[in-house]
Amino acid sequence: MAVLTIARFIAITDAMTAIMLAAKGSATLGTGDNTVEEASADVGARKRLHDLFLVVNAYDEDDYVGMTSGIRESIEKAGYQDWVSRVLDPCQSALDDLCAAAGLTGVSNATSFASSSNYGANADTLAAYWTSLVAPDYGRGVYYELNGSYLEARNVYSPVVASMATRAFGAAFTDGTAIDSAKYAGAAILNCTVAALTGSGTVLVTGNGRDSNGVAVTGRTWSANITTGAVTALTPANAGDICYDVTNITLPAGITAGTATISAAIPAGRANPPL
């Protein structure tokens, strides 16, 4: 049996994602914008070739016609999407083979390995849910370029959401930004921070999400005992629940001042985008 652990699966998919991002370019370097999902082909090296075309095309002399034609041909070859498809397809095929050889029931490729480990039979056996969530730029980047469709949302972790909801002591609940459940599983880590805290007690969060079988659920709860203003991870009342929409925050009697903010964090030990 191939020794493919969840940790190795994550390490491999993160590394493949970093390769795609290197080909795509970096917004800070002016060669593309990795914050835009499925950006146009005019990014990365292709963007720089387009810049060159604009420079040369501005020259009126006929001598430059050949060069502009050559640049057009280069532009057609330089899109990161085509590059990723050619370069990473063998890697993905080898990863699929490793997943199939892992000896897990119903697992034949990376897609079913992730599903089995996040909310399927393997997750139940390990009692560890949502542990094979891949990076957004893998599930909605690498995977898309190789398969022509996005990886099923329940296998992709959400980017950081700074405020899914807030509630100040003595004030009404204020809704924030929900996680797009059509794209992502939910908050890998649901956090609570109480600024200007006075007192302590158990903060209760109500929301909608998915259970340990990946099925959509509503009105579930998460809680944490808050004693400081530090970031505190919330624990689901139902083991294995993952939240994508906060609908209410209840502050305990023990907290007499402060504002609670609920945020979504990426899985522990991960970087987004992967480095």
C-alpha positions, 0 to 999 in steps of 0.5 A, a space after each residue: 500500500 502506498 504511504 500517502 498520508 493526509 499531510 503528504 497529500 496537502 504538501 503535494 497539492 500546496 507545492 503544485 499550487 505554488 508552481 502554478 502561481 509562479 507561472 501566473 506571476 505576482 501582482 507585487 512584481 507587476 507580472 500578473 494578479 493572483 488575487 483574481 480567480 481565473 484571470 484573463 490570459 493577459 497575465 504573467 509572461 503573456 502580460 509582459 509580451 503584450 507590453 512589448 507588443 504595444 512598444 513595438 507597435 507604436 513604431 511606424 516604420 515597416 521594418 517592425 512589422 516582422 517583430 510585431 508578428 513574432 510577438 503575436 505568435 509568442 503571446 499565443 504560446 505564453 499563457 500560464 493556463 496552457 503552461 500549467 496544463 502541459 507541465 502539471 498534468 503528469 504530476 497530477 496523474 502521478 498523484 491520482 495514482 498514489 491516491 488510488 494505491 493508498 488502499 482506501 475504499 472508494 478512493 481512485 484519485 485525488 478528488 475522491 481522496 480529498 472527499 474521503 478524508 474531509 467528510 467521507 469514510 476515511 474521515 469517519 474512521 479517523 474522527 478527523 474531519 475537513 483535514 484534506 482541504 486544499 488551497 483555493 488556488 489548487 481547487 479553483 486554479 490548478 484543478 480547473 486548468 487540468 480538468 476544465 471544472 472546479 474541485 467540489 467546494 467541500 474539498 476547498 478551504 476558504 480564504 481568510 474572512 476578517 469579519 463574518 459577524 460582530 456583536 457589541 455588548 448591549 447592541 444588536 447582532 451585525 452581519 458580516 461576510 459569509 463564505 461562498 459555500 458554492 466555492 468553499 467548504 467553510 471556515 477551516 478555523 472559526 475564531 472569536 476576538 473580543 476587543 475592549 473586553 471586560 469580564 469573561 464567559 462563553 461566547 455562543 455563535 449560531 450559524 449555517 454550514 456543513 456537518 461531518 458528512 458534508 451535508 448542509 445544516 442550519 442553526 448549528 452552534 459553536 462556542 468558546 470560553 473567552 477570558 482575554 481579548 486574544 483570538 480564540 478558536 470556537 468549538 462546534 457543538 456537533 463534532 465535525 461541523 464547519 461554518 460558512 455563515 454566522 447568523 447570531 452571536 450571544 454574549 454571556 452575562 459575564 462579559 459586560 463590555 467589548 465587541 465580539 468579532 467572528 472570523 474565518 481562518 485557514 487551516 493551521 500550519 498552512 499559508 494562502 497562497 501556498 509559498 
